[in-house]
Amino acid sequence: MMSLGKAEKKAARAARLSAALRENLKRRKAQARGRAQSQDVKQSQDVKEAPSPGKAAAEAEAPDFRRNRGSE
């Protein structure tokens, strides 16, 4: 049987762990939102940017490493 001291220690540890898990989840969600936002900004900048003829030619000469090349 557990004594009162052990039960209190277990409860305190459980409370610390649950608080740490909540903080970790909040941090990870904030990171994901930041990544999504920066990705949106980058995509909108790519759309605004007109491809130059030299850039398109360089991309056309680059090797294609995709697995399913014929599916497009």
N, C-alpha and C positions, 0 to 999 in steps of 0.2 A: 504494500500500500504506500502511496506517496504522502509525504508529510506536507504540511501547509507551505513550507518554504519552497519545496520543489514545485508545487503547483503554481505558486506566484511567479517563480522563475520561468516556468514554461509559458505562462500567460504573457509575461512581459516580452519574452523572446518572440512569441507568435505575433504580438502587437508590433514589435519592431520590424519583423519580416514583412508583415502585411503593409506597413507604411512604406517600407523600402520598395516593395513591389508596385505600389500605387505610384510612387515617385518615378520609378523606372518606366512604367507605362506612359505616364505623362510626358516624360522626356523623349521617349521613342516616338510618340504621336506627334510631338512638336517637330522632331527631326523629319519625319515623313511628310508633314505639311510643308516644311521648308524645302525639302527636295522636290515635292510636287510643284510648288510655286516657282522655284528656279527653273524647273523643266518647262513649265508653261511660258515663262519669260523667254527662255532660250528658243522654244518653238516659234513664238510670235516674232522673234528677231529673225529667225531663219526664213520665215514666210515673207517678211518685209524686205529682206536682202535679195536683190536680183542676182542670179548666177552669172558670173562673167564667162565669156567664151573660153578663156584660158583654163579656168577652173573646171568647166564641164569637160574639156578635152582631157585634162589630167585625170579626172574621175573615170572617164571612159577607158583609159589605158590601164587603170589599176586592176590587178587580178581580182577575180570574184571568188570569195571563199565561202559563200553560202552553200548550205547542203542541198537545198531544193531550188536550183537555179531555173529549171524549166517551168515551175509552177506559176510564175508571174505572167 
